[in-house]
């Protein structure tokens, strides 16, 4: 387990987006009447938005520390109703996961590559606070895949195809509650599409994208 100092080791934009992810979760823990997921507040890069920053600052990291872990273990039920477990390690090829899509989505699942596994002890200071005791909250830092809009599925006898959301887009990265992970998934590179960076030079140190392929198939 590694330890990060929030203000010295991590970028400010990372912290703001993480607080936006944790805020509705910590609010739900303090409000026993909350039975549904609360929407994440929007994150703005405008430092003059004092109201937005004030809301996010209601999420306080105990001792200004975040802890990183090597492995995530996900329990799931197999098709023959047996218990099984996936081990997710961001430093290996076993790093891709699947989650349920929102109800309005036409595809049942979301897919992401896990870049980091973390936990932090969070203190909430906002409206409805019951106490100032820290709560341990776990979260995954992920890089999202985007579903390619082409005919696929059983009726087309073709596997679903994915590609990474471009790194330049604001929604390329995100945070995920580990309890929302269904299980790991097996993504097969579409070798005929070639790699995104033929020279093997990455664009992002965080994404570790030097070996990325342009497209991937979702193995069923």
Secondary structure, DSSP 8 states (H G I E B T S, - for coil): -EEEEHHHHS-HHHHHHHHHHHHHHHHHHH-TT--S----------TT-HHHHHHHTTEEEGGGEEEEESEEEEEEE-TTS-EEEEEEETTSS--EEEEE--TT-SSSEEEEEEEEEEEEEEEE-STT------EEEEEEEEEEEEE--S--BGGGTB--EEEE--TTSGGGEEEE-GGGEEEE--EEE-GGG-BS-TT---S-TTTTGGG-BS-EEE--
